[in-house]
Amino acid sequence: MTSRKSYIYNINPIFQTPKGNKRRPAFICYAMKKASEIDVARSALNYVIQPKNLKTGLFIKRYRRLNEHRARAMRAMVLAMLYHFNISSDLVQASVEQLSDECHLSTLSALGNKSITRASRLITHFLEPMGYVTCQKIWDKVLGNYMPKIITLTPLFFMLFGISKEQLKNAKKQQLGWINKNRISKGYKPLNIIEAKRKIKDNQIKNIFKYRISKHTFYKKRKNAQRLIALDEKEARQTILRALVSQYSIRELTNMGPQGLKKQVNISYFYLRKIANNPYPDN
């Protein structure tokens, strides 16, 4: 009989601070310390709160506690979400994929396909129905699919490790004061908490959109580069040469000369090889 452990790829997931560790606000550091000192997966709230079906609003009956594998994933994910938490907007400024990677919950198949199912199910099947987080999906009209979920942490999330609504509220006031101090020094008007929350959320959506467009463009370019590099080198260079000739005027080609044109072909060929054989830069 196959043991349960055989399909759990990382039995002991741990949140690992991403490279270029950014300095976090004092409240975030305090919250992460509190969350690491208690077992959030066995918090009394997990036994008191009844999860809700997000579509119907009806309560879901729970007959047992979190299994240990999901509990371990939760302990790591809570710290990751806190690290990326924006105090003013309540948003987690990281995608589910990024959180999964940083907690070592992501897996790769034999074909190299990444799966973030363990992290995604923890959010969809537990954290969200319990009311610890809310998630928003936004349709990307350009690419024709949904953007990564935008995750919001609720006051209940912080109660898991003993931080009250009042403490969270005070942290927001302090953060807003710091934001407005910087805005005033630059000649901008101060924001209230609602304006700050909306502005930060708008910026996050814009950044996600720009990232997705740039990534989509890169993979489209890489696919074309791979198709060209797969040709015989002489044929590939001839294709590049024809493309370059069509881009320049007769005067420009005359000024460039045969050697100049050959140099441009070499540059283009090696550039395409580099694109064809490399992953997206953020990997």
N, C-alpha and C positions, 0 to 999 in steps of 0.2 A: 504493500500500500504506500502511495506517495505521501511523504510527510508534509505538513503545512509549511515548514521552513524551506522546502525545495523551491517554492515559487516566490519567496520573499528575497529579493536580490540584495537589499541592504538592511540587515536585521537591526542595526543600531545607527539610524540616521542622526546626524548632528549638524546644526547650522554652522556654516563656515563663513565668516565675514568676507565679503567680496574684495577683490584686489583694489588697491587705491582706497583703502578704508577711510571713509569720510568722517569727520568729527560730528558726532551726534549731539543734539541738545541734552541738557542735564536731565530733563524729564524722561527722555527716551532711555538714557543710561540707567536711570532709577527704575523704570518699568521693566527693562530687560533683566536687571538684577533681581527684582521681586519675582519675575516669572521663572527665573532659573533656580530660585530658592525653594519653590514649592512644586508639587506635581500637578500641573495644570490639567492633565488628562484624568486625574482622580479628584478634581475639585468637587466640593459638595454641590456646586451649581449644576454639574453634569447629571446629578441624581434628582435634583429638585425640579429643573426645567423640563417641560414636555415639548419635544420638537414639533414643528408645524410643517404641513405640506405647503410648499410655497405657491402652488397653483390654486389649491382649494381653500387654504387657510385653516383646514381642519387639523386637529392634533394627531400626531403619529404615536402609536403605543410602542414603548421600548421595554423589552423584557430582560435585557442584560446590559452590562456595562461595555465600554469600548474594549474590543479585543486588544491584546498587548501590542500587536504590530501597528494598528491605527493609533494607539496611545503614544507610541514612540514617535510616529510621524507628527502627531499633534505637538508634542513637546518641542520638536525642532522647528516646526512651522510657526508656532507662536512667537518664538524669538526672531525668526526671519521677518515676519510681518511687522513686529515692533521696530526692528532696525530700519525698515523702509517707511515707517509711518510718518505722515505729515500732520503735525499737531493742529494746524489751522484748518485743514480741510477734512480731516479724519480719513484721508485716503492712504492706501498702501501704494507707494510709488514704485511698484515692481509688478511684473506679470506673474501669473501662476507658474509659467515655465522657468522664470528666473528664480522664484522662491524654491521650486522643486530642485533646480540645479544646485543652489546654495545649501540645501539641506541634504544633498546626495540621495534624493528620492527618485531622480530620473534614471531610466534604464535604456539600454540600447539593444536592439534585436541583432540577430546574426547578420542581417542585411544592412545594419547601421541605422535603422529607424529609431528615433527617440520616442520614448513613452513617458508622459508625466501623469499617468492615470492615478497613481497612489496619492499624489498631492491634490489632484483635481477632485477625486472622490471624497477626500477628507473635507474639502470645502463644500462641495455640492451635497454630500450625504450626511454631513454632521454639523460643521461650523455654521453654515447658512440656515438650515432648519432649526438649529438651537437658538438662533438670533445673535450669535457672536459677531457675525459679519453679514454684510449685504453685498450683492454683486450686481453690476450693471453691464449688460451687453449692448454694444452699439454697432449697427450695421455699417459696413464700409462700402459705400456706393461705387467706389473706383474698382476695388478688387472683387466685389461681389460676395463677401462673406463677413463674419463678425470679427471685430477687433478683439484683442485679448480682454478678458474681464477686468472691469475697474472695481477693485475691492475696497470697501469702506469698513472700518472697525467701529463697532457700536460700544456704548458705555458698558454693556454687559461683558464684552470681551475683557475689559480692564478689571472687572470685578472678579474674574477668574483667579487673579493673583493679588486681590486685596486693594486695588486702587479704586477709590470712590468717584462718583460723578462730580463731586465738588472739587476733588484734586485735579481731575481732567479739565474741568471748567477753568480753574486757576491757571493751569498750564497753557490753555488756549489764550487767556488774557495776556499772559506774560509773552507768549510768542507773537501775538498780534502787536503788542507794544514794540517789540524788537523790529518787526516788519515795518511798522509805521515810522519808527525812528529813522530807518534807512531811506524810506520813501521821502520823508520830509527833507532829509539832508540832500536829496537829489532834486528837490523842487516839485515833487509830486504830492497830491492830496492824500491824506491818511484814509485807510479803509476801515469799515466796520467788519465784524466777524462774518456776516453773510456775504459781503462783497469779496472778502479775502478768500473765503471758501469757494465761491463761484470762479474767481480768477485763477486759482490754483488748479481747479478741476478742468477749466477750459484749456489751460496750458498743458496739462497732462494729456488730454485728448489730442491736442495739436501735435505734441511730441510723438505720441503713439502713431498717429496718422503719417507723419513725416518719416518715421522709422520704417513703417510698413511699406511705404512707397519706395524708399531708397533700397530696402531689402528686395522688394519685388523687381526693381530695375536691375539690381546686381545679378539676381539669379537668371533673369532673362538674358542679360549680357553674357553671363557665364555659359549658358546653354548654347548661345550662338558661337562663342569662342571654342567650346568643346567640339562642336560640329565642324568648325573650320580646321582645328588642330588635328582632328581625326583623319583629315586628308593627307595624302602624300605631301611632304614638306615643299617640294617644288610647286605642286599644284596650289597649295595653301598660299605660298608667296605670290604666285601669279594672280590669285583672287584678290589678295591685298593690294597688289600693284594696280589692278584695274579699278579698284575702289578708290585708291589715292588719286589716280589720274583724273577720275571723274569729279574729284573734289576741288582740284586746282585749275586756275585759268592757264591759257597757253603761256602768258607772260611769266606767271609764277613757276611753271614747269621749266621754262627756258632759264630763268634765274637759278633754279635749283640744280639743274644739270643732272646727268645720269648718276653721278656719285651721290649727290644730295638725295635723289629719289630712292636710290638703293639703301641709303642710311635710314630713310623714313620707313621703308619696308621692313628692315631689320628691327627697328624700334617697335613697330606695330606687331610684328610676329612674336617677339619675346614678351610683349605686354599681354597679348592674347593667351600665350602659354601660361603666364602667371595667373591670369583670371581663371583659366580653365582648370587649373590644378590647386586652387586655394579656396577655402571656405569663406563665408561672409566674415569681414574683419572683427565683429564682436565675439566670434568664437575663439 
